[in-house]
Each structure stands twice: as C-alpha cells, then as structure tokens.
Amino acid sequence: MPDPSLGAPAGTAPSAAGPAPAGPAGTTPTPAARTPAGPSLAAPAGSVLATVMDTPIGPLSLLTHGGQLIAGGFTAQPAVMHARLAPPLRALTLEPADPADLPWLAKPVAAYFDGDLRALDEIPACQPGTPSRQRLWAALRAVPPGTTVSYTQLAEQAGNPRAPRAAGAACAFNLIAPVVPCHRALRTDGSLGGYYYGLDRKTWLLRHEGARPR
C-alpha cells in the first residue's frame, strides 16, 4: 500500500500546462492512469529502495518508497538521485534492490524500452511539490507517447495559461524521468529546449515514441 507520507497518487490528470504537442497540432493528451501527488505533513518511515536497469541510452536508476516511484534518472549511481530528494526522503537510508524484487516497476520499464510505449502509465509515482507543480506534472503524464507539448500548452492544460515559465520549471525540477515524461515538452518553435540528462537522450526518447523521425 502506498505510504501516506508521500501523498496518494492523483486521479485523473487535469488538462495540462506545458510543452506543445509534437504530434498533430491540437492533440489533446489522454489522462494517465497514475499521476504524481504531493506530500502530506506526515514524516516518511522505512527506507528508500534503489535499483538500476540497463536501457538503450544508459543505466536508469529508480528509487522507490512505500510502493511508489519517487525518483528516476539516467545515471548508474542511485546515490545521485537520492541526494536530490526532498529532505524528509533524503534522510531515509538508501538500500539496493534487484529489479526482480520490484516487478511492479521493472516490468513496465522494460516493456516501455521494448516498444510498449504506454507501459509507464501504470507505474505509481509521487514527488513533493506545490499544487501548481503537481498539476503540471499530472499534465505531463497525460501527454500521450508519440506527441509533444510546448511549455505554453502545458501551462494551459494545467489551468494556468499565463505561466509557461512555471511549466518549464516543473520540467526542470522533475525527478521521475522518464515516467513523468518531461522529454515530451518542447519550445513553442518545436526545438528541443533542455533536458537534464542531455539532448541526445531526449532525442532518442522522442524517436523511440515516434514523435521525431528516426
């Protein structure tokens, strides 16, 4: 059962704020089954489990707590992700785990890289953030693979059309790549913008999903 200290996964994602769909213009994202939720006031207990999976674009470190994904990033060092967590989670011990011991996480991640592009939608994910940022992250999870959004569109879909900068910041501070798919957010002119793990990986992910020609 998810740890209440992290907040329960949000339900239907609101129409999101963020990068403009790179697919057909005007594409309306489909709400994802699982979206990030904000923290509660309760202090988390237990430990943070970390596993590393091989992918075509390098090792992917995944951190979990209470049956939810709390961090993901393209690094072979889970401690790097642990150091970026919010203080209450960062205070917890980091313990290694085998992917086989986390089938609810490892199977959909492997399936995604094998071509099941919607597999990541089923992963429960949670990271602390303001209500506005939570709406933006939920909106990102609602962007279907194979499409993209501009930061302006993302802001509109999250209910705050005058805040494209906030949409960009939500992507920059997202700790759960690629499950919260900030790689699907682009500049208004269609250029890639930024990506914490490098534009080469962002390009690969978009091509893998069919949002960019191979």
N, CA, C and O of each residue as an XYZ file, in Angstrom:
856
protein
N       0.852     -1.192      0.000
C       0.000      0.000      0.000
C       0.884      1.236      0.000
O       1.861      1.283      0.747
N       0.566      2.258     -0.830
C       1.389      3.455     -0.890
C       1.517      4.102      0.473
O       0.571      4.100      1.261
N       2.704      4.664      0.757
C       2.957      5.341      2.014
C       2.197      6.656      2.054
O       2.399      7.491      1.173
N       1.321      6.881      3.049
C       0.560      8.124      3.107
C       1.436      9.338      3.290
O       0.996     10.452      3.008
N       2.659      9.164      3.752
C       3.528     10.317      3.944
C       3.917     10.963      2.631
O       4.347     12.116      2.613
N       3.773     10.237      1.527
C       4.109     10.791      0.217
C       2.892     11.336     -0.498
O       3.031     11.970     -1.544
N       1.716     11.109      0.030
C       0.513     11.513     -0.673
C       0.080     10.421     -1.619
O       0.921      9.725     -2.189
N      -1.215     10.258     -1.795
C      -1.705      9.226     -2.705
C      -1.589      9.701     -4.134
O      -1.696     10.899     -4.394
N      -1.369      8.772     -5.084
C      -1.313      9.183     -6.486
C      -2.592      9.889     -6.877
O      -3.691      9.444     -6.545
N      -2.440     10.997     -7.589
C      -3.607     11.761     -8.006
C      -4.416     10.957     -8.987
O      -3.901     10.033     -9.617
N      -5.693     11.305     -9.125
C      -6.549     10.579    -10.048
C      -6.397     11.115    -11.445
O      -5.287     11.173    -11.974
N      -7.493     11.505    -12.049
C      -7.454     11.983    -13.426
C      -6.646     13.254    -13.508
O      -6.851     14.183    -12.727
N      -5.725     13.297    -14.455
C      -4.894     14.481    -14.598
C      -5.692     15.604    -15.211
O      -6.478     15.372    -16.129
N      -5.503     16.853    -14.710
C      -6.170     17.993    -15.298
C      -5.581     18.290    -16.654
O      -4.483     17.825    -16.959
N      -6.286     19.060    -17.488
C      -5.712     19.422    -18.751
C      -4.448     20.175    -18.440
O      -4.481     21.134    -17.669
N      -3.314     19.767    -19.024
C      -2.027     20.171    -18.547
C      -1.468     21.434    -19.096
O      -1.870     21.916    -20.155
N      -0.497     21.985    -18.335
C       0.270     23.099    -18.806
C       1.562     22.554    -19.293
O       2.104     21.655    -18.650
N       2.108     23.032    -20.392
C       3.408     22.588    -20.746
C       3.639     22.593    -22.208
O       2.830     23.118    -22.972
N       4.748     22.009    -22.621
C       5.202     21.978    -23.985
C       4.134     21.577    -24.972
O       3.269     20.756    -24.665
N       4.191     22.158    -26.170
C       3.170     21.915    -27.158
C       3.307     20.583    -27.817
O       4.421     20.146    -28.106
N       2.163     19.900    -28.073
C       2.245     18.561    -28.641
C       3.079     18.556    -29.902
O       2.866     19.347    -30.821
N       4.051     17.625    -29.922
C       4.893     17.497    -31.092
C       4.244     16.622    -32.098
O       4.759     16.467    -33.205
N       3.134     16.043    -31.759
C       2.382     15.253    -32.710
C       1.484     16.176    -33.483
O       1.833     17.342    -33.671
N       0.331     15.704    -33.946
C      -0.573     16.549    -34.699
C      -0.954     17.749    -33.865
O      -1.199     17.631    -32.665
N      -1.003     18.911    -34.508
C      -1.351     20.128    -33.778
C      -2.707     19.969    -33.128
O      -3.636     19.388    -33.689
N      -2.787     20.517    -31.901
C      -4.073     20.475    -31.219
C      -4.375     19.150    -30.578
O      -5.500     18.925    -30.134
N      -3.387     18.249    -30.514
C      -3.639     16.952    -29.896
C      -3.997     17.133    -28.444
O      -3.294     17.846    -27.727
N      -5.059     16.518    -27.986
C      -5.457     16.609    -26.588
C      -4.933     15.398    -25.836
O      -5.308     14.266    -26.142
N      -4.048     15.633    -24.831
C      -3.475     14.499    -24.112
C      -4.536     13.666    -23.420
O      -5.540     14.186    -22.934
N      -4.298     12.371    -23.384
C      -5.199     11.460    -22.688
C      -4.755     11.327    -21.244
O      -3.584     11.039    -20.999
N      -5.649     11.526    -20.270
C      -5.229     11.437    -18.865
C      -4.562     10.096    -18.570
O      -5.037      9.041    -18.989
N      -3.452     10.163    -17.842
C      -2.730      8.951    -17.482
C      -3.384      8.302    -16.276
O      -4.060      8.956    -15.483
N      -3.169      7.011    -16.160
C      -3.785      6.276    -15.061
C      -3.187      6.649    -13.722
O      -3.878      6.634    -12.703
N      -1.889      6.988    -13.717
C      -1.211      7.315    -12.476
C      -0.505      8.643    -12.642
O       0.185      8.861    -13.638
N      -0.668      9.530    -11.682
C      -0.008     10.814    -11.754
C       0.612     11.142    -10.412
O       0.188     10.618     -9.382
N       1.651     12.039    -10.418
C       2.323     12.343     -9.178
C       1.391     13.042     -8.204
O       0.456     13.728     -8.618
N       1.636     12.876     -6.944
C       0.855     13.546     -5.917
C       1.784     14.261     -4.966
O       2.974     13.953     -4.902
N       1.246     15.217     -4.224
C       2.055     15.984     -3.305
C       2.196     15.283     -1.974
O       1.524     14.289     -1.703
N       3.087     15.818     -1.140
C       3.349     15.201      0.139
C       2.312     15.589      1.170
O       1.643     16.611      1.017
N       2.165     14.796      2.217
C       1.353     15.174      3.350
C       2.297     15.645      4.439
O       3.509     15.683      4.232
N       1.760     16.004      5.598
C       2.590     16.510      6.669
C       3.284     15.391      7.438
O       4.212     15.659      8.201
N       2.861     14.158      7.255
C       3.449     13.056      7.993
C       4.879     12.790      7.532
O       5.178     12.898      6.343
N       5.771     12.442      8.473
C       7.152     12.133      8.123
C       7.227     10.718      7.575
O       6.620      9.811      8.144
N       7.962     10.504      6.476
C       8.063      9.165      5.914
C       8.863      8.238      6.823
O       9.721      8.697      7.577
N       8.593      6.960      6.757
C       9.305      5.975      7.558
C       9.861      4.902      6.646
O       9.508      4.840      5.469
N      10.733      4.053      7.182
C      11.286      2.973      6.393
C      12.548      3.396      5.667
O      13.294      4.250      6.145
N      12.784      2.796      4.513
C      13.980      3.093      3.731
C      13.589      3.329      2.281
O      12.475      3.018      1.861
N      14.523      3.883      1.530
C      14.345      4.089      0.097
C      15.046      2.942     -0.622
O      16.236      2.709     -0.411
N      14.310      2.226     -1.472
C      14.881      1.131     -2.255
C      15.358      1.657     -3.599
O      14.675      2.451     -4.246
N      16.530      1.208     -4.009
C      17.101      1.678     -5.269
C      17.484      0.507     -6.143
O      18.087     -0.459     -5.675
N      17.131      0.594     -7.420
C      17.546     -0.417     -8.385
C      18.031      0.291     -9.641
O      17.643      1.426     -9.915
N      18.874     -0.381    -10.393
C      19.414      0.178    -11.631
C      19.088     -0.779    -12.768
O      19.366     -1.975    -12.678
N      18.498     -0.253    -13.839
C      18.153     -1.059    -15.003
C      18.943     -0.590    -16.218
O      19.161      0.607    -16.408
N      19.363     -1.536    -17.028
C      20.037     -1.203    -18.279
C      19.001     -0.784    -19.316
O      17.942     -1.401    -19.427
N      19.308      0.261    -20.068
C      18.431      0.714    -21.150
C      19.301      1.021    -22.368
O      20.523      1.093    -22.245
N      18.698      1.200    -23.530
C      19.487      1.523    -24.727
C      20.222      2.855    -24.627
O      21.133      3.113    -25.414
N      19.847      3.702    -23.677
C      20.515      5.002    -23.543
C      21.231      5.128    -22.198
O      21.436      6.228    -21.684
N      21.600      3.992    -21.650
C      22.404      4.005    -20.445
C      21.648      3.541    -19.219
O      20.436      3.330    -19.279
N      22.349      3.378    -18.101
C      21.718      2.910    -16.867
C      20.642      3.872    -16.394
O      20.781      5.091    -16.499
N      19.561      3.296    -15.869
C      18.456      4.088    -15.330
C      18.293      3.729    -13.858
O      17.914      2.607    -13.520
N      18.584      4.696    -12.982
C      18.414      4.484    -11.546
C      16.982      4.814    -11.152
O      16.442      5.849    -11.543
N      16.373      3.925    -10.375
C      14.982      4.080     -9.950
C      14.915      3.926     -8.439
O      15.406      2.942     -7.885
N      14.303      4.905     -7.771
C      14.182      4.894     -6.319
C      12.718      4.778     -5.937
O      11.865      5.460     -6.506
N      12.425      3.910     -4.969
C      11.043      3.708     -4.559
C      10.910      3.839     -3.050
O      11.872      3.670     -2.300
N       9.694      4.143     -2.632
C       9.371      4.205     -1.204
C       7.872      3.990     -1.057
O       7.070      4.625     -1.741
N       7.506      3.090     -0.158
C       6.090      2.871      0.087
C       5.319      2.378     -1.117
O       4.130      2.666     -1.247
N       5.978      1.633     -2.008
C       5.285      1.114     -3.182
C       5.053      2.128     -4.269
O       4.205      1.919     -5.137
N       5.792      3.231     -4.245
C       5.680      4.255     -5.288
C       7.067      4.632     -5.785
O       8.040      4.592     -5.032
N       7.148      4.995     -7.049
C       8.392      5.506     -7.619
C       8.560      6.951     -7.181
O       7.669      7.772     -7.395
N       9.701      7.271     -6.567
C       9.914      8.639     -6.082
C      11.043      9.348     -6.818
O      11.197     10.562     -6.682
N      11.835      8.613     -7.596
C      12.887      9.246     -8.388
C      13.314      8.298     -9.489
O      13.310      7.078     -9.322
N      13.687      8.885    -10.625
C      14.201      8.119    -11.741
C      15.108      9.003    -12.571
O      14.772     10.155    -12.845
N      16.245      8.481    -12.969
C      17.150      9.282    -13.772
C      18.215      8.434    -14.435
O      18.554      7.353    -13.952
N      18.744      8.932    -15.552
C      19.724      8.184    -16.334
C      21.121      8.368    -15.743
O      21.910      9.201    -16.189
N      21.389      7.559    -14.724
C      22.680      7.513    -14.051
C      22.846      6.114    -13.474
O      21.866      5.446    -13.143
N      24.086      5.683    -13.359
C      24.365      4.382    -12.750
C      24.514      4.486    -11.245
O      24.749      3.482    -10.571
N      24.379      5.695    -10.711
C      24.599      5.951     -9.295
C      23.298      6.363     -8.612
O      22.950      7.543     -8.648
N      22.563      5.434     -7.991
C      21.327      5.806     -7.294
C      21.537      6.873     -6.234
O      20.625      7.646     -5.943
N      22.734      6.924     -5.653
C      23.005      7.933     -4.626
C      22.871      9.347     -5.185
O      22.541     10.280     -4.452
N      23.127      9.504     -6.478
C      22.976     10.818     -7.109
C      21.517     11.251     -7.059
O      21.220     12.412     -6.777
N      20.607     10.323     -7.333
C      19.186     10.631     -7.265
C      18.741     10.833     -5.812
O      17.938     11.717     -5.515
N      19.271     10.007     -4.921
C      18.912     10.106     -3.502
C      19.263     11.492     -2.970
O      18.512     12.055     -2.173
N      20.383     12.042     -3.394
C      20.817     13.356     -2.923
C      19.909     14.480     -3.401
O      19.933     15.575     -2.840
N      19.110     14.221     -4.431
C      18.215     15.250     -4.977
C      16.806     15.172     -4.396
O      15.963     16.012     -4.710
N      16.540     14.180     -3.556
C      15.211     14.046     -2.970
C      14.933     15.172     -1.982
O      15.849     15.848     -1.514
N      13.653     15.361     -1.675
C      13.269     16.308     -0.632
C      13.858     15.846      0.700
O      14.031     14.644      0.904
N      14.167     16.765      1.603
C      14.844     16.404      2.856
C      14.225     15.244      3.631
O      14.975     14.392      4.107
N      12.893     15.156      3.787
C      12.351     14.032      4.570
C      12.685     12.670      3.976
O      12.927     11.716      4.715
N      12.700     12.569      2.648
C      13.045     11.309      1.996
C      14.552     11.110      1.939
O      15.042      9.986      2.047
N      15.276     12.192      1.770
C      16.731     12.100      1.720
C      17.294     11.607      3.056
O      18.379     11.028      3.101
N      16.556     11.839      4.134
C      17.011     11.402      5.463
C      16.899      9.890      5.638
O      17.487      9.331      6.564
N      16.149      9.223      4.757
C      15.974      7.778      4.880
C      17.170      7.030      4.285
O      17.835      7.518      3.371
N      17.425      5.855      4.817
C      18.519      5.021      4.325
C      18.239      4.549      2.903
O      17.112      4.181      2.570
N      19.273      4.565      2.072
C      19.166      4.071      0.697
C      19.634      2.629      0.670
O      20.771      2.339      1.044
N      18.771      1.718      0.231
C      19.094      0.298      0.198
C      18.970     -0.243     -1.223
O      18.011      0.088     -1.920
N      19.920     -1.069     -1.671
C      19.853     -1.630     -3.028
C      18.773     -2.700     -3.131
O      18.475     -3.401     -2.164
N      18.202     -2.809     -4.307
C      17.182     -3.828     -4.576
C      17.410     -4.364     -5.984
O      17.864     -3.638     -6.869
N      17.093     -5.632     -6.183
C      17.194     -6.228     -7.510
C      15.924     -5.894     -8.286
O      14.837     -5.915     -7.709
N      16.032     -5.589     -9.575
C      14.815     -5.319    -10.356
C      13.766     -6.418    -10.227
O      12.567     -6.141    -10.256
N      14.214     -7.668    -10.083
C      13.268     -8.787     -9.969
C      12.431     -8.699     -8.712
O      11.347     -9.278     -8.640
N      12.930     -7.976     -7.714
C      12.181     -7.811     -6.468
C      11.165     -6.680     -6.541
O      10.384     -6.474     -5.612
N      11.179     -5.949     -7.649
C      10.251     -4.823     -7.842
C       9.521     -4.998     -9.179
O       9.628     -4.137    -10.052
N       8.789     -6.089     -9.348
C       8.164     -6.356    -10.656
C       7.173     -5.287    -11.084
O       7.024     -5.037    -12.280
N       6.483     -4.644    -10.129
C       5.511     -3.595    -10.462
C       6.180     -2.417    -11.159
O       5.525     -1.635    -11.848
N       7.493     -2.299    -10.971
C       8.264     -1.210    -11.574
C       9.106     -1.704    -12.742
O       9.074     -1.124    -13.827
N       9.863     -2.780    -12.517
C      10.815     -3.235    -13.519
C      10.142     -3.727    -14.797
O      10.638     -3.478    -15.897
N       9.014     -4.425    -14.656
C       8.360     -4.970    -15.853
C       7.854     -3.875    -16.793
O       8.127     -3.948    -17.991
N       7.122     -2.856    -16.300
C       6.690     -1.817    -17.235
C       7.834     -0.981    -17.807
O       7.750     -0.518    -18.945
N       8.896     -0.786    -17.033
C      10.039     -0.037    -17.571
C      10.685     -0.834    -18.710
O      10.995     -0.280    -19.765
N      10.883     -2.123    -18.490
C      11.448     -2.958    -19.555
C      10.519     -2.996    -20.767
O      10.975     -2.950    -21.910
N       9.224     -3.080    -20.513
C       8.256     -3.135    -21.612
C       8.289     -1.851    -22.438
O       8.188     -1.892    -23.664
N       8.433     -0.710    -21.758
C       8.500      0.573    -22.472
C       9.678      0.579    -23.446
O       9.514      0.923    -24.617
N      10.838      0.207    -22.978
C      12.010      0.237    -23.859
C      11.947     -0.854    -24.924
O      12.652     -0.782    -25.931
N      11.112     -1.856    -24.706
C      10.897     -2.892    -25.721
C       9.825     -2.503    -26.736
O       9.587     -3.239    -27.693
N       9.173     -1.348    -26.538
C       8.216     -0.873    -27.524
C       6.793     -0.681    -27.053
O       5.973     -0.151    -27.803
N       6.463     -1.099    -25.816
C       5.120     -0.857    -25.273
C       5.111      0.543    -24.668
O       5.373      0.713    -23.478
N       4.813      1.525    -25.480
C       5.017      2.918    -25.101
C       4.073      3.406    -24.009
O       4.342      4.431    -23.383
N       2.972      2.695    -23.765
C       2.057      3.113    -22.696
C       2.346      2.395    -21.379
O       1.641      2.613    -20.394
N       3.361      1.551    -21.348
C       3.624      0.744    -20.154
C       3.927      1.600    -18.926
O       3.571      1.228    -17.808
N       4.584      2.743    -19.128
C       4.954      3.576    -17.986
C       3.741      4.194    -17.295
O       3.832      4.621    -16.144
N       2.611      4.241    -17.992
C       1.420      4.873    -17.420
C       0.936      4.177    -16.155
O       0.301      4.799    -15.303
N       1.233      2.887    -16.032
C       0.703      2.117    -14.903
C       1.557      2.231    -13.646
O       1.172      1.710    -12.600
N       2.699      2.895    -13.722
C       3.597      2.983    -12.572
C       3.133      4.081    -11.619
O       3.017      5.233    -12.038
N       2.863      3.763    -10.353
C       2.503      4.812     -9.392
C       3.733      5.637     -9.050
O       4.763      5.094     -8.650
N       3.621      6.941     -9.208
C       4.763      7.825     -8.999
C       4.350      8.997     -8.122
O       3.202      9.441     -8.158
N       5.290      9.489     -7.342
C       4.979     10.556     -6.395
C       6.229     11.374     -6.110
O       7.293     10.820     -5.832
N       6.096     12.698     -6.180
C       7.183     13.577     -5.765
C       6.593     14.831     -5.151
O       5.568     15.326     -5.618
N       7.232     15.357     -4.100
C       6.706     16.551     -3.441
C       6.726     17.756     -4.366
O       7.600     17.879     -5.224
N       5.763     18.637     -4.186
C       5.707     19.858     -4.979
C       4.472     20.662     -4.634
O       3.545     20.151     -4.005
N       4.456     21.912     -5.042
C       3.302     22.768     -4.800
C       2.103     22.259     -5.597
O       2.287     21.501     -6.549
N       0.885     22.653     -5.236
C      -0.285     22.235     -6.024
C      -0.150     22.595     -7.501
O      -0.541     21.811     -8.365
N       0.395     23.760     -7.796
C       0.573     24.165     -9.189
C       1.525     23.227     -9.917
O       1.270     22.833    -11.055
N       2.622     22.872     -9.258
C       3.587     21.980     -9.898
C       3.012     20.571    -10.044
O       3.285     19.884    -11.028
N       2.219     20.144     -9.065
C       1.582     18.833     -9.181
C       0.677     18.778    -10.407
O       0.642     17.770    -11.113
N      -0.058     19.867    -10.658
C      -0.937     19.894    -11.843
C      -0.120     19.813    -13.121
O      -0.529     19.163    -14.083
N       1.020     20.465    -13.135
C       1.871     20.425    -14.318
C       2.452     19.029    -14.535
O       2.497     18.549    -15.668
N       2.890     18.382    -13.475
C       3.413     17.015    -13.619
C       2.318     16.050    -14.052
O       2.548     15.151    -14.861
N       1.113     16.252    -13.496
C      -0.008     15.402    -13.920
C      -0.312     15.619    -15.394
O      -0.621     14.673    -16.118
N      -0.224     16.869    -15.833
C      -0.467     17.179    -17.235
C       0.578     16.525    -18.128
O       0.261     16.059    -19.222
N       1.814     16.490    -17.666
C       2.861     15.819    -18.438
C       2.554     14.337    -18.610
O       2.742     13.780    -19.691
N       2.083     13.700    -17.545
C       1.777     12.270    -17.638
C       0.583     12.004    -18.543
O       0.368     10.878    -18.990
N      -0.182     13.043    -18.805
C      -1.337     12.881    -19.686
C      -0.982     13.079    -21.156
O      -1.817     12.834    -22.027
N       0.242     13.517    -21.445
C       0.668     13.693    -22.843
C       0.979     12.315    -23.425
O       1.881     11.638    -22.933
N       0.261     11.888    -24.451
C       0.483     10.530    -24.979
C       1.849     10.391    -25.636
O       2.351     11.350    -26.222
N       2.459      9.211    -25.548
C       3.694      8.982    -26.291
C       3.443      9.153    -27.780
O       2.386      8.794    -28.299
N       4.432      9.706    -28.446
C       4.276      9.977    -29.872
C       3.829     11.391    -30.143
O       3.777     11.813    -31.299
N       3.499     12.146    -29.084
C       3.142     13.557    -29.228
C       4.007     14.374    -28.285
O       4.679     13.831    -27.408
N       3.983     15.675    -28.475
C       4.711     16.579    -27.589
C       3.817     17.769    -27.282
O       2.770     17.958    -27.902
N       4.253     18.572    -26.305
C       3.547     19.812    -25.993
C       4.563     20.922    -25.810
O       5.705     20.665    -25.427
N       4.162     22.138    -26.077
C       5.016     23.285    -25.775
C       4.809     23.641    -24.306
O       3.827     23.228    -23.689
N       5.731     24.401    -23.761
C       5.588     24.818    -22.370
C       4.333     25.665    -22.198
O       3.676     25.605    -21.159
N       4.003     26.452    -23.217
C       2.782     27.265    -23.158
C       1.551     26.376    -23.133
O       0.634     26.607    -22.345
N       1.525     25.373    -23.980
C       0.401     24.439    -23.997
C       0.289     23.681    -22.680
O      -0.809     23.453    -22.173
N       1.442     23.295    -22.134
C       1.438     22.584    -20.866
C       0.812     23.442    -19.768
O       0.018     22.962    -18.960
N       1.188     24.728    -19.757
C       0.623     25.651    -18.770
C      -0.888     25.765    -18.940
O      -1.630     25.787    -17.958
N      -1.336     25.837    -20.184
C      -2.775     25.935    -20.452
C      -3.493     24.683    -19.968
O      -4.552     24.769    -19.345
N      -2.927     23.543    -20.249
C      -3.558     22.287    -19.884
C      -3.589     22.077    -18.372
O      -4.427     21.341    -17.851
N      -2.673     22.729    -17.685
C      -2.647     22.636    -16.222
C      -3.500     23.717    -15.578
O      -3.562     23.808    -14.352
N      -4.160     24.539    -16.395
C      -5.069     25.537    -15.849
C      -4.446     26.874    -15.542
O      -5.064     27.699    -14.869
N      -3.218     27.114    -16.025
C      -2.564     28.391    -15.757
C      -1.870     28.878    -17.025
O      -0.643     28.847    -17.121
N      -2.668     29.332    -18.007
C      -2.119     29.641    -19.328
C      -1.088     30.766    -19.348
O      -0.342     30.900    -20.317
N      -1.038     31.569    -18.298
C      -0.077     32.676    -18.275
C       1.244     32.293    -17.617
O       2.059     33.165    -17.315
N       1.461     31.016    -17.394
C       2.659     30.601    -16.665
C       3.515     29.594    -17.423
O       3.804     28.521    -16.893
N       3.932     29.913    -18.659
C       4.793     28.960    -19.369
C       6.139     28.764    -18.685
O       6.742     27.695    -18.786
N       6.615     29.809    -17.979
C       7.886     29.649    -17.274
C       7.759     28.634    -16.144
O       8.677     27.857    -15.880
N       6.599     28.656    -15.483
C       6.367     27.672    -14.424
C       6.335     26.266    -15.004
O       6.784     25.316    -14.364
N       5.805     26.133    -16.214
C       5.790     24.826    -16.873
C       7.211     24.356    -17.153
O       7.539     23.186    -16.954
N       8.056     25.285    -17.621
C       9.451     24.934    -17.860
C      10.158     24.530    -16.573
O      10.971     23.605    -16.563
N       9.839     25.239    -15.476
C      10.459     24.928    -14.189
C      10.017     23.551    -13.693
O      10.813     22.809    -13.119
N       8.744     23.215    -13.916
C       8.252     21.894    -13.497
C       9.010     20.787    -14.221
O       9.303     19.743    -13.639
N       9.322     21.018    -15.483
C      10.112     20.029    -16.227
C      11.536     19.958    -15.679
O      12.100     18.874    -15.528
N      12.108     21.119    -15.384
C      13.483     21.152    -14.897
C      13.629     20.475    -13.542
O      14.661     19.868    -13.258
N      12.593     20.576    -12.700
C      12.665     20.026    -11.348
C      12.049     18.627    -11.237
O      11.985     18.055    -10.149
N      11.604     18.091    -12.357
C      11.038     16.741    -12.342
C      12.124     15.719    -11.998
O      13.167     15.677    -12.651
N      11.881     14.903    -10.982
C      12.854     13.904    -10.551
C      12.493     12.494    -11.004
O      13.178     11.540    -10.633
N      11.438     12.341    -11.794
C      10.979     10.992    -12.123
C      10.961     10.784    -13.636
O       9.909     10.561    -14.236
N      12.140     10.862    -14.235
C      12.267     10.587    -15.667
C      12.462      9.077    -15.871
O      13.045      8.417    -15.010
N      11.988      8.524    -16.983
C      11.113      9.137    -17.983
C       9.627      8.906    -17.701
O       8.785      9.148    -18.565
N       9.299      8.427    -16.463
C       7.905      8.095    -16.152
C       7.036      9.349    -16.137
O       5.926      9.337    -16.670
N       7.520     10.415    -15.542
C       6.893     11.728    -15.718
C       7.637     12.335    -16.909
O       8.753     12.830    -16.752
N       7.027     12.303    -18.100
C       7.776     12.462    -19.349
C       8.076     13.905    -19.750
O       7.502     14.426    -20.707
N       8.980     14.542    -19.007
C       9.340     15.913    -19.358
C      10.053     15.978    -20.703
O      10.201     17.061    -21.270
N      10.498     14.830    -21.222
C      11.119     14.829    -22.548
C      10.108     15.158    -23.646
O      10.500     15.478    -24.769
N       8.807     15.081    -23.333
C       7.779     15.396    -24.336
C       7.459     16.887    -24.388
O       6.587     17.303    -25.151
N       8.145     17.684    -23.597
C       7.918     19.135    -23.582
C       8.965     19.834    -24.449
O      10.167     19.621    -24.289
N       8.487     20.666    -25.361
C       9.359     21.378    -26.293
C       9.099     22.870    -26.233
O       8.121     23.322    -25.637
N       9.975     23.616    -26.849
C       9.738     25.053    -27.017
C       8.619     25.268    -28.023
O       8.261     24.368    -28.783
N       8.078     26.472    -28.013
C       6.962     26.782    -28.907
C       7.336     26.600    -30.373
O       6.491     26.232    -31.188
N       8.598     26.856    -30.712
C       9.023     26.718    -32.113
C       9.342     25.278    -32.494
O       9.765     25.010    -33.619
N       9.139     24.340    -31.550
C       9.384     22.939    -31.843
C      10.790     22.467    -31.548
O      11.080     21.277    -31.673
N      11.675     23.381    -31.157
C      13.031     22.966    -30.801
C      13.021     22.253    -29.457
O      12.064     22.363    -28.690
N      14.085     21.527    -29.183
C      14.084     20.616    -28.041
C      14.038     21.299    -26.681
O      13.496     20.735    -25.730
N      14.594     22.500    -26.571
C      14.695     23.103    -25.243
C      15.792     22.388    -24.476
O      16.838     22.073    -25.043
N      15.569     22.128    -23.193
C      16.590     21.473    -22.392
C      16.148     20.092    -21.934
O      14.993     19.701    -22.104
N      17.102     19.356    -21.343
C      16.811     18.063    -20.735
C      17.953     17.761    -19.792
O      19.118     17.810    -20.187
N      17.629     17.447    -18.548
C      18.644     17.273    -17.512
C      19.668     16.209    -17.895
O      20.842     16.325    -17.542
N      19.236     15.178    -18.612
C      20.117     14.055    -18.937
C      20.697     14.148    -20.344
O      21.231     13.167    -20.863
N      20.594     15.323    -20.964
C      21.213     15.544    -22.257
C      20.243     15.463    -23.417
O      19.327     14.641    -23.422
N      20.453     16.325    -24.398
C      19.548     16.371    -25.547
C      19.640     15.122    -26.405
O      18.698     14.798    -27.129
N      20.770     14.409    -26.335
C      20.864     13.163    -27.099
C      19.863     12.143    -26.566
O      19.242     11.417    -27.342
N      19.708     12.086    -25.261
C      18.728     11.156    -24.683
C      17.303     11.633    -24.966
O      16.421     10.824    -25.257
N      17.081     12.928    -24.880
C      15.744     13.451    -25.179
C      15.361     13.105    -26.610
O      14.237     12.677    -26.871
N      16.295     13.291    -27.533
C      16.041     12.969    -28.939
C      15.742     11.482    -29.102
O      14.817     11.107    -29.822
N      16.531     10.629    -28.428
C      16.308      9.188    -28.543
C      14.917      8.821    -28.050
O      14.216      8.053    -28.709
N      14.503      9.353    -26.908
C      13.194      9.033    -26.342
C      12.070      9.469    -27.289
O      11.103      8.733    -27.490
N      12.200     10.653    -27.861
C      11.170     11.134    -28.788
C      11.121     10.271    -30.049
O      10.039      9.997    -30.567
N      12.265      9.848    -30.540
C      12.291      8.967    -31.715
C      11.723      7.600    -31.368
O      10.986      7.011    -32.159
N      12.060      7.099    -30.202
C      11.541      5.810    -29.750
C      10.012      5.829    -29.712
O       9.361      4.834    -30.032
N       9.450      6.976    -29.316
C       7.994      7.108    -29.190
C       7.329      7.507    -30.502
O       6.101      7.510    -30.595
N       8.125      7.843    -31.516
C       7.562      8.226    -32.810
C       7.237      9.691    -32.945
O       6.545     10.082    -33.885
N       7.722     10.526    -32.021
C       7.460     11.961    -32.102
C       8.529     12.691    -32.912
O       8.413     13.891    -33.164
N       9.565     11.967    -33.318
C      10.640     12.514    -34.132
C      11.024     11.436    -35.139
O      10.991     10.249    -34.816
N      11.386     11.836    -36.355
C      11.808     10.835    -37.339
C      13.109     10.169    -36.897
O      13.969     10.810    -36.292
N      13.246      8.899    -37.198
C      14.464      8.162    -36.828
C      15.586      8.444    -37.806
O      16.685      7.911    -37.653
